Amino acid sequence: MRVPKLERYRQLAAFPNFLEPPVKHLLETSFELSGKWNDAFFRRPAPLILEMGCGWGDFSLGLARRFPDRNILGLDVKGGRIWRGAAMALEEGLKNVGFIRIEGEALERLFAPGELDEIWVTFPTPYLRKPEKMLISPTFLARYRNLFAAEGFLHLKTDVEALAAYARKLWPLCGFRILDTESAEGRSDADVAHESIDTNFQTRAVGKNKSIYYIKATPIFGEIAPIPKSLLRLPWSR
Ligand SMILES: C[S@@+](CC[C@H](N)C(=O)[O-])C[C@H]1O[C@@H](n2cnc3c(N)ncnc32)[C@H](O)[C@@H]1O
């Protein structure tokens, strides 16, 4: 049965696995769970994994089911979508996944430096006219870099070939090393599992016979040089 949007919002607000941090408050101070997600929200120590732009939450749920020993958070600005993932997690009794509704731009107010072990960006919106808004743009990569633990991993899944090419070109300039996921160094059980965890957009892409591109990277800490403006508009600059 289809649940109307307003009813979804009403239910979501009462879900114990959902948070909507007050944006106004975040302008002045960090979120109360910053630095304490494992202790205060999940109530156990475990690797902390964030999915940016989780939409309906399929991928976060998939990770939570396959990796009960990890703590997973799905973040999206659209509450009507998050509702589905959060409701399903409650139905299945999944205690290792939570959902946050907020603009990704507030990320550094939500987490403390070094708090995140992995970030997944699954099928990000390409924002053809405003590449800086993309969840894989240099602006977002700088935020991710601040929040990663020493051995952090950033993952991208996309069906847009130009986005994959953009990431391969830009990420090394943003202080990330692209890993070869076919080698022992770059391949983990989660990397293998990601292929079979479908997201809403992945299902649509596969239905249209599109290829799925997967990129994995790790942050390299230290100074990074400014990125030439000519590269920042790739891959859509004329
Ligand atoms: C193309 S959808 C993909 C959804 C899901 N990952 C999937 O594969 O089915 C992109 C999602 O990113 C979210 N999004 C885009 N920019 C965002 C931002 N700045 N902050 C939070 N969410 C954002 C959108 O609301 C949307 O749900």
The ligand as a Gaussian input file, in Angstrom:
#p B3LYP/6-31G(d) Opt

LIG

0 1
 C       20.334000       9.652000      -8.101000
 S       19.772000       9.479000      -6.445000
 C       20.527000       7.950000      -5.958000
 C       19.858000       7.359000      -4.748000
 C       20.462000       6.029000      -4.276000
 N       21.853000       6.181000      -3.894000
 C       20.319000       4.977000      -5.342000
 O       21.341000       4.566000      -5.923000
 O       19.197000       4.540000      -5.599000
 C       20.801000      10.691000      -5.643000
 C       20.379000      10.961000      -4.213000
 O       21.309000      11.872000      -3.641000
 C       20.616000      12.797000      -2.853000
 N       21.420000      14.028000      -2.788000
 C       21.950000      14.716000      -3.821000
 N       22.636000      15.792000      -3.369000
 C       22.537000      15.750000      -2.016000
 C       23.037000      16.575000      -0.970000
 N       23.783000      17.651000      -1.223000
 N       22.755000      16.238000       0.301000
 C       22.011000      15.134000       0.582000
 N       21.495000      14.323000      -0.358000
 C       21.761000      14.623000      -1.638000
 C       19.274000      12.998000      -3.565000
 O       18.277000      13.473000      -2.684000
 C       18.988000      11.603000      -4.103000
 O       18.183000      10.845000      -3.231000

